């Protein structure tokens, strides 16, 4: 059994997917984030033998699709995020999930890869269960990572100090694990959703998801206009 951790932020307008604004307004960006989170919870909850745990921050009553999300969260374990920075929150999430499900490995994902389905998550959990594997790491196209699995959840402390949101975050994370003597197996590379270009690509790759439906429901050409913007025209996250 693997505890699948979804590190998530309540999709409050103005606090999620800010790199999508413009071309989207904060409410539209929050709708996409909510759809992605719902897809991710569904995928984690349907992995055979797994235990989904949503590690959440933010105010759900202010979130897009708040009622729908509240219903989905009633079906899974929910823990609060704790820690000052993202690295500390990652380490704490693994630690808290281990306390909830002692003796079991942890596999952490975010809410930015709605193309993940139960089969892909099951494959990641199976990779972590192979003899001699201490950790699995799923690299992201932007240089970060989308998934981190640990046979011993306490090893998440090894990556607490790794700088996040950088083009070399994935590489640094792998180095931190290997430097401590862990054997790391790489998972397939995926694109997470940060920009308009990402949103279009992920929606095309996962046409049956809530996320794809939310993208389709936007005004025609809106995301395409954002995907053609130069780097100087895009807002930082």
For each residue, the residues with C-beta under 8 A, 3 or more apart:
1: 49 50 51 101 104
2: 47 49 50 51 104 105 106 107 125 128 129 149
3: 50 51 52 53 97 98 100 101 104 105 106 107 153
4: 44 47 50 51 52 53 106 107 108 109 121 125
5: 53 54 55 93 94 97 106 107 108 109
6: 37 40 41 44 52 53 54 55 108 109 110 111
7: 55 81 89 90 93 108 109 110 111
8: 37 40 54 55 56 57 110 111
9: 12 15 16 33 56 57 58 111
10: 15 16 56 57 58 59 60 62 63 66 69
11: 15 16 17 30 31 33 34 37 58 63 64 65 69
12: 9 15 16 30 58 59 62 63 64
13: 16 26 27 29 30 62 64
14: 18 26 30
15: 9 10 11 12 18 30 58
16: 9 10 11 12 13 29 30 33
17: 11 20 21 24 29 30 32 33 193 194
18: 14 15 21 26 29 235 236 237
19: 194 195 234 235 236 237
20: 17 23 24 28 29 32 194 195 196 199 226
21: 17 18 24 25 26 29 235
22: 25 226 235
23: 20 196 222 223 225 226 229
24: 17 20 21 28 29 32 196 218 222 223 226
25: 21 22 28 29
26: 13 14 18 21 29 30
27: 13 30 31 64
28: 20 24 25 31 32 218 222
29: 13 16 17 18 20 21 24 25 26 32 33
30: 11 12 13 14 15 16 17 26 27 33 34 63 64
31: 11 27 28 34 35 64 65 214
32: 17 20 24 28 29 35 36 193 199 211 214 215
33: 9 11 16 17 29 30 36 37 64 111
34: 11 30 31 37 38 63 64 65 68 69 214
35: 31 32 38 39 65 114 209 210 211 213 214
36: 32 33 39 40 111 112 113 114 193 210 211
37: 6 8 11 33 34 40 41 69 111
38: 34 35 41 42 65 68 69 72 210
39: 35 36 42 43 114 116 206 209 210 211
40: 6 8 36 37 43 44 109 110 111 113 114 116
41: 6 37 38 44 45 52 54 72 73 76
42: 38 39 45 46 72
43: 39 40 46 47 116 117 118 120 121
44: 4 6 40 41 47 50 52 76 109 121
45: 41 42 52 75 76
46: 42 43 118
47: 2 4 43 44 50 52 118 121 122 125
48: 118 122
49: 1 2
50: 1 2 3 4 44 47 107 121 122 125
51: 1 2 3 4 77 101 104
52: 3 4 6 41 44 45 47 76 77
53: 3 4 5 6 76 77 78 79 97 100 101
54: 5 6 8 41 73 76 77 78 79
55: 5 6 7 8 78 79 80 81 89 93 96 97
56: 8 9 10 60 73 78 79 80 81
57: 8 9 10 80 81 89
58: 9 10 11 12 15 62 63
59: 10 12 62 63
60: 10 56 63 66 69 70 73
61: 66
62: 10 12 13 58 59 66
63: 10 11 12 30 34 58 59 60 66 69
64: 11 12 13 27 30 31 33 34
65: 11 31 34 35 38 68 69
66: 10 60 61 62 63 69 70
67: 70 71
68: 34 38 65 71 72
69: 10 11 34 37 38 60 63 65 66 72 73
70: 60 66 67 73 74
71: 67 68 74 75
72: 38 41 42 68 69 75 76
73: 41 54 56 60 69 70 76 78
74: 70 71
75: 45 71 72
76: 41 44 45 52 53 54 72 73
77: 51 52 53 54 100
78: 53 54 55 56 73
79: 53 54 55 56 93 96 97 100
80: 55 56 57
81: 7 55 56 57 89 92 93
82: 88 89 92 96
83: 87 88 89 90 91 92
84: 88
85: 88 89 164
86: 89 90 164 165
87: 83 90 91 159 160 161 162 163 164
88: 82 83 84 85 91 92 160
89: 7 55 57 81 82 83 85 86 92 93
90: 7 83 86 87 93 94 108 148 156 159 160
91: 83 87 88 94 95 156 157 159 160
92: 81 82 83 88 89 95 96
93: 5 7 55 79 81 89 90 96 97 108 156
94: 5 90 91 97 98 106 108 150 153 154 155 156
95: 91 92 98 99 153 154 156 157
96: 55 79 82 92 93 99 100
97: 3 5 53 55 79 93 94 100 101 106 153
98: 3 94 95 101 102 104 106 153 154
99: 95 96 102
100: 3 53 77 79 96 97
101: 1 3 51 53 97 98 104
102: 98 99
103:
104: 1 2 3 51 98 101
105: 2 3 125 128 129 149 150 151 152 153
106: 2 3 4 5 94 97 98 149 150 153 156
107: 2 3 4 5 50 121 124 125 128 136 147 148 149 150
108: 4 5 6 7 90 93 94 147 148 149 156
109: 4 5 6 7 40 44 113 116 121 138 146 147
110: 6 7 8 40 113 146 192
111: 6 7 8 9 33 36 37 40 114
112: 36 146 192 193 194
113: 36 40 109 110 116 146 190 191 192 193 202
114: 35 36 39 40 111 193 202 206 209 210 211 212
115: 190 202 205 206 209 211
116: 39 40 43 109 113 120 121 146 190
117: 43 120 121 206
118: 43 46 47 48 121 122
119: 122 123
120: 43 116 117 123 124 188
121: 4 43 44 47 50 107 109 116 117 118 124 125
122: 47 48 50 118 119 125 126
123: 119 120 126 127
124: 107 120 121 127 128 136 138 147 149 187
125: 2 4 47 50 105 107 121 122 128 129 149
126: 122 123 129 130
127: 123 124 130 133 136 149 185 187
128: 2 105 107 124 125 133 135 136 149 150 151 185
129: 2 105 125 126 133
130: 126 127 133 185
131:
132: 183
133: 127 128 129 130 136 151 183 184 185
134: 150 151 152 155 177 182 183 184
135: 128 148 149 150 151 155 177 182 183 184 185
136: 107 124 127 128 133 147 148 149 184 185 186 187
137: 145 147 148 149 170 173 174 177 184 185 186 187
138: 109 124 145 146 147 148 186 187 188 189 190
139: 143 144 145 146 170 186 187 189 190
140: 143 144 145 146 170 189 190 191 192
141: 189 190 191 192
142: 167 191 192 194
143: 139 140 166 167 168 169 170 171
144: 139 140 164 165 166 169 170 192
145: 137 138 139 140 148 169 170 173
146: 109 110 112 113 116 138 139 140 190 192
147: 107 108 109 124 136 137 138 187
148: 90 107 108 135 136 137 138 145 156 159 173
149: 2 105 106 107 108 124 125 127 128 135 136 137
150: 94 105 106 107 128 134 135 153 155 156
151: 105 128 133 134 135 155
152: 105 134 155
153: 3 94 95 97 98 105 106 150 156
154: 94 95 98 157
155: 94 134 135 150 151 152 158 177 180 182
156: 90 91 93 94 95 106 108 148 150 153 159 160
157: 91 95 154 160
158: 155 176 177 180 182
159: 87 90 91 148 156 162 173 176 177
160: 87 88 90 91 156 157
161: 87 176
162: 87 159 169 172 173 176
163: 87 166 169 172
164: 85 86 87 144 169
165: 86 144 169 237
166: 143 144 163 169 172
167: 142 143
168: 143 171 172
169: 143 144 145 162 163 164 165 166 172 173
170: 137 139 140 143 144 145 173 174
171: 143 168 174 175
172: 162 163 166 168 169 175 176
173: 137 145 148 159 162 169 170 176 177
174: 137 170 171 177 178 184 186
175: 171 172 178 179
176: 158 159 161 162 172 173 179 180
177: 134 135 137 155 158 159 173 174 180 182 184
178: 174 175 181 182 183 184
179: 175 176
180: 155 158 176 177
181: 178
182: 134 135 155 158 177 178
183: 132 133 134 135 178
184: 133 134 135 136 137 174 177 178
185: 127 128 130 133 135 136 137
186: 136 137 138 139 174
187: 124 127 136 137 138 139 147
188: 120 138
189: 138 139 140 141
190: 113 115 116 138 139 140 141 146
191: 113 140 141 142 198 201 202
192: 110 112 113 140 141 142 144 146 198 202
193: 17 32 36 112 113 114 198 199 202 211
194: 17 19 20 112 142 198 237
195: 19 20 198 199 226 227 234
196: 20 23 24 199 200 223 224 225 226 227 229
197: 200 201 226 227
198: 191 192 193 194 195 201 202
199: 20 32 193 195 196 202 203 215 223
200: 196 197 203 204 215 223 224 227
201: 191 197 198 204 205
202: 113 114 115 191 192 193 198 199 205 206 211
203: 199 200 206 207 209 211 212 215 216
204: 200 201 207 212
205: 115 201 202
206: 39 114 115 117 202 203 209 211 212
207: 203 204 212
208: 212
209: 35 39 114 115 203 206 212 213
210: 35 36 38 39 114 213 214
211: 32 35 36 39 114 115 193 202 203 206 214 215
212: 114 203 204 206 207 208 209 215 216
213: 35 209 210 216 217
214: 31 32 34 35 210 211 217 218
215: 32 199 200 203 211 212 218 223
216: 203 212 213
217: 213 214
218: 24 28 214 215 222 223
219: 222
220:
221: 224 225
222: 23 24 28 218 219 225 226
223: 23 24 196 199 200 215 218 226 227
224: 196 200 221 227 228
225: 23 196 221 222 228 229
226: 20 22 23 24 195 196 197 222 223 229 234
227: 195 196 197 200 223 224
228: 224 225
229: 23 196 225 226 233 234
230: 233 234
231: 234
232:
233: 229 230
234: 19 195 226 229 230 231
235: 18 19 21 22
236: 18 19
237: 18 19 165 194
